[in-house]
Amino acid sequence: LRQLRRICDTTGAQVVLSSDWRRNATLSRRIAASLEETGVGLIGETPQMEAVGHGQRARPREIAHWLSWPPRSWKESVSWVVLDDRDLLAEEGGVFLR
């Protein structure tokens, strides 16, 4: 988390949680508290969507949905990055993340 804080401090970035942890209320509260203790701004969570294809994961679609969901009028003027330990480009909708 210290490295994430360094990135956020350097870039002005804030966090939108897309981790599977958000699907569990206890884990979601735990990560929110850890981010707050570390001084990292948590501004939201991506929606929880079901994958369309068998065996597919929907995280890239969830990220795309969050970015396009009003009132995101700032989205044209900011840069964003996804940090994940999964190969999101290989997942359903992952081409969007290029």
Rosetta constraint file for C-alpha pairs under 8 A:
AtomPair CA 1 CA 5 HARMONIC 6.15 0.50
AtomPair CA 1 CA 35 HARMONIC 7.39 0.50
AtomPair CA 1 CA 38 HARMONIC 6.87 0.50
AtomPair CA 2 CA 6 HARMONIC 6.22 0.50
AtomPair CA 2 CA 38 HARMONIC 7.01 0.50
AtomPair CA 3 CA 7 HARMONIC 6.27 0.50
AtomPair CA 4 CA 8 HARMONIC 6.17 0.50
AtomPair CA 4 CA 40 HARMONIC 7.61 0.50
AtomPair CA 5 CA 9 HARMONIC 5.92 0.50
AtomPair CA 5 CA 38 HARMONIC 6.86 0.50
AtomPair CA 5 CA 39 HARMONIC 6.75 0.50
AtomPair CA 5 CA 40 HARMONIC 5.60 0.50
AtomPair CA 6 CA 10 HARMONIC 6.02 0.50
AtomPair CA 7 CA 11 HARMONIC 6.02 0.50
AtomPair CA 7 CA 12 HARMONIC 7.93 0.50
AtomPair CA 7 CA 13 HARMONIC 7.38 0.50
AtomPair CA 8 CA 12 HARMONIC 5.14 0.50
AtomPair CA 8 CA 13 HARMONIC 4.57 0.50
AtomPair CA 8 CA 14 HARMONIC 6.24 0.50
AtomPair CA 8 CA 40 HARMONIC 6.89 0.50
AtomPair CA 9 CA 13 HARMONIC 7.23 0.50
AtomPair CA 13 CA 41 HARMONIC 7.99 0.50
AtomPair CA 13 CA 80 HARMONIC 7.98 0.50
AtomPair CA 14 CA 40 HARMONIC 6.77 0.50
AtomPair CA 14 CA 41 HARMONIC 4.95 0.50
AtomPair CA 14 CA 42 HARMONIC 5.96 0.50
AtomPair CA 14 CA 43 HARMONIC 6.53 0.50
AtomPair CA 15 CA 40 HARMONIC 7.29 0.50
AtomPair CA 15 CA 41 HARMONIC 5.95 0.50
AtomPair CA 15 CA 42 HARMONIC 4.68 0.50
AtomPair CA 15 CA 43 HARMONIC 5.94 0.50
AtomPair CA 15 CA 44 HARMONIC 7.21 0.50
AtomPair CA 16 CA 42 HARMONIC 6.00 0.50
AtomPair CA 16 CA 43 HARMONIC 5.67 0.50
AtomPair CA 16 CA 44 HARMONIC 4.81 0.50
AtomPair CA 16 CA 45 HARMONIC 5.08 0.50
AtomPair CA 16 CA 46 HARMONIC 6.78 0.50
AtomPair CA 17 CA 22 HARMONIC 6.97 0.50
AtomPair CA 17 CA 42 HARMONIC 7.45 0.50
AtomPair CA 17 CA 44 HARMONIC 6.29 0.50
AtomPair CA 17 CA 45 HARMONIC 4.51 0.50
AtomPair CA 17 CA 46 HARMONIC 6.28 0.50
AtomPair CA 18 CA 22 HARMONIC 6.89 0.50
AtomPair CA 18 CA 45 HARMONIC 5.92 0.50
AtomPair CA 18 CA 46 HARMONIC 5.28 0.50
AtomPair CA 18 CA 59 HARMONIC 7.04 0.50
AtomPair CA 18 CA 62 HARMONIC 7.67 0.50
AtomPair CA 18 CA 63 HARMONIC 7.19 0.50
AtomPair CA 20 CA 24 HARMONIC 7.80 0.50
AtomPair CA 21 CA 27 HARMONIC 5.44 0.50
AtomPair CA 21 CA 28 HARMONIC 5.54 0.50
AtomPair CA 21 CA 31 HARMONIC 7.86 0.50
AtomPair CA 22 CA 27 HARMONIC 6.71 0.50
AtomPair CA 22 CA 28 HARMONIC 4.62 0.50
AtomPair CA 22 CA 45 HARMONIC 7.32 0.50
AtomPair CA 23 CA 27 HARMONIC 7.97 0.50
AtomPair CA 23 CA 28 HARMONIC 7.18 0.50
AtomPair CA 23 CA 48 HARMONIC 7.50 0.50
AtomPair CA 24 CA 28 HARMONIC 5.95 0.50
AtomPair CA 25 CA 29 HARMONIC 6.14 0.50
AtomPair CA 26 CA 30 HARMONIC 6.22 0.50
AtomPair CA 27 CA 31 HARMONIC 6.21 0.50
AtomPair CA 28 CA 32 HARMONIC 6.17 0.50
AtomPair CA 29 CA 33 HARMONIC 6.09 0.50
AtomPair CA 30 CA 34 HARMONIC 6.17 0.50
AtomPair CA 31 CA 35 HARMONIC 6.07 0.50
AtomPair CA 32 CA 36 HARMONIC 6.15 0.50
AtomPair CA 32 CA 42 HARMONIC 6.94 0.50
AtomPair CA 33 CA 37 HARMONIC 6.08 0.50
AtomPair CA 34 CA 38 HARMONIC 6.17 0.50
AtomPair CA 35 CA 39 HARMONIC 6.14 0.50
AtomPair CA 35 CA 40 HARMONIC 5.03 0.50
AtomPair CA 35 CA 41 HARMONIC 6.96 0.50
AtomPair CA 35 CA 42 HARMONIC 7.05 0.50
AtomPair CA 36 CA 40 HARMONIC 5.67 0.50
AtomPair CA 36 CA 41 HARMONIC 6.71 0.50
AtomPair CA 36 CA 42 HARMONIC 7.58 0.50
AtomPair CA 45 CA 66 HARMONIC 7.94 0.50
AtomPair CA 46 CA 62 HARMONIC 5.63 0.50
AtomPair CA 46 CA 63 HARMONIC 5.95 0.50
AtomPair CA 46 CA 65 HARMONIC 7.57 0.50
AtomPair CA 46 CA 66 HARMONIC 5.46 0.50
AtomPair CA 47 CA 62 HARMONIC 5.72 0.50
AtomPair CA 47 CA 63 HARMONIC 7.99 0.50
AtomPair CA 47 CA 65 HARMONIC 7.55 0.50
AtomPair CA 47 CA 66 HARMONIC 6.87 0.50
AtomPair CA 48 CA 62 HARMONIC 6.71 0.50
AtomPair CA 49 CA 58 HARMONIC 6.34 0.50
AtomPair CA 49 CA 59 HARMONIC 7.91 0.50
AtomPair CA 49 CA 61 HARMONIC 7.88 0.50
AtomPair CA 49 CA 62 HARMONIC 6.36 0.50
AtomPair CA 50 CA 57 HARMONIC 7.66 0.50
AtomPair CA 50 CA 58 HARMONIC 6.23 0.50
AtomPair CA 51 CA 55 HARMONIC 7.85 0.50
AtomPair CA 51 CA 56 HARMONIC 5.61 0.50
AtomPair CA 51 CA 57 HARMONIC 5.27 0.50
AtomPair CA 51 CA 58 HARMONIC 4.72 0.50
AtomPair CA 51 CA 92 HARMONIC 7.39 0.50
AtomPair CA 52 CA 56 HARMONIC 6.98 0.50
AtomPair CA 52 CA 58 HARMONIC 7.70 0.50
AtomPair CA 52 CA 92 HARMONIC 7.90 0.50
AtomPair CA 53 CA 92 HARMONIC 7.80 0.50
AtomPair CA 56 CA 91 HARMONIC 6.42 0.50
AtomPair CA 56 CA 92 HARMONIC 6.13 0.50
AtomPair CA 57 CA 91 HARMONIC 5.86 0.50
AtomPair CA 57 CA 92 HARMONIC 6.11 0.50
AtomPair CA 58 CA 62 HARMONIC 6.21 0.50
AtomPair CA 58 CA 91 HARMONIC 6.97 0.50
AtomPair CA 58 CA 92 HARMONIC 5.81 0.50
AtomPair CA 58 CA 93 HARMONIC 7.35 0.50
AtomPair CA 59 CA 63 HARMONIC 6.21 0.50
AtomPair CA 59 CA 88 HARMONIC 7.36 0.50
AtomPair CA 59 CA 91 HARMONIC 7.60 0.50
AtomPair CA 59 CA 92 HARMONIC 7.76 0.50
AtomPair CA 60 CA 64 HARMONIC 6.18 0.50
AtomPair CA 60 CA 88 HARMONIC 6.36 0.50
AtomPair CA 60 CA 89 HARMONIC 7.91 0.50
AtomPair CA 60 CA 91 HARMONIC 6.93 0.50
AtomPair CA 60 CA 92 HARMONIC 6.65 0.50
AtomPair CA 60 CA 93 HARMONIC 5.38 0.50
AtomPair CA 60 CA 94 HARMONIC 5.15 0.50
AtomPair CA 60 CA 96 HARMONIC 7.33 0.50
AtomPair CA 60 CA 97 HARMONIC 7.03 0.50
AtomPair CA 61 CA 65 HARMONIC 6.02 0.50
AtomPair CA 61 CA 92 HARMONIC 7.00 0.50
AtomPair CA 61 CA 93 HARMONIC 5.38 0.50
AtomPair CA 61 CA 94 HARMONIC 7.40 0.50
AtomPair CA 62 CA 66 HARMONIC 6.22 0.50
AtomPair CA 63 CA 67 HARMONIC 6.27 0.50
AtomPair CA 64 CA 68 HARMONIC 6.26 0.50
AtomPair CA 64 CA 96 HARMONIC 7.38 0.50
AtomPair CA 65 CA 69 HARMONIC 5.91 0.50
AtomPair CA 67 CA 72 HARMONIC 6.79 0.50
AtomPair CA 67 CA 75 HARMONIC 7.01 0.50
AtomPair CA 68 CA 72 HARMONIC 6.60 0.50
AtomPair CA 74 CA 78 HARMONIC 6.61 0.50
AtomPair CA 75 CA 79 HARMONIC 7.82 0.50
AtomPair CA 84 CA 88 HARMONIC 7.65 0.50
AtomPair CA 87 CA 91 HARMONIC 7.06 0.50
AtomPair CA 88 CA 94 HARMONIC 5.39 0.50
AtomPair CA 88 CA 97 HARMONIC 7.82 0.50
AtomPair CA 89 CA 93 HARMONIC 7.65 0.50
AtomPair CA 89 CA 94 HARMONIC 4.06 0.50
AtomPair CA 89 CA 95 HARMONIC 5.65 0.50
AtomPair CA 89 CA 97 HARMONIC 6.77 0.50
AtomPair CA 89 CA 98 HARMONIC 7.51 0.50
AtomPair CA 90 CA 94 HARMONIC 5.95 0.50
AtomPair CA 90 CA 95 HARMONIC 7.84 0.50
AtomPair CA 93 CA 97 HARMONIC 7.96 0.50
AtomPair CA 94 CA 98 HARMONIC 7.60 0.50
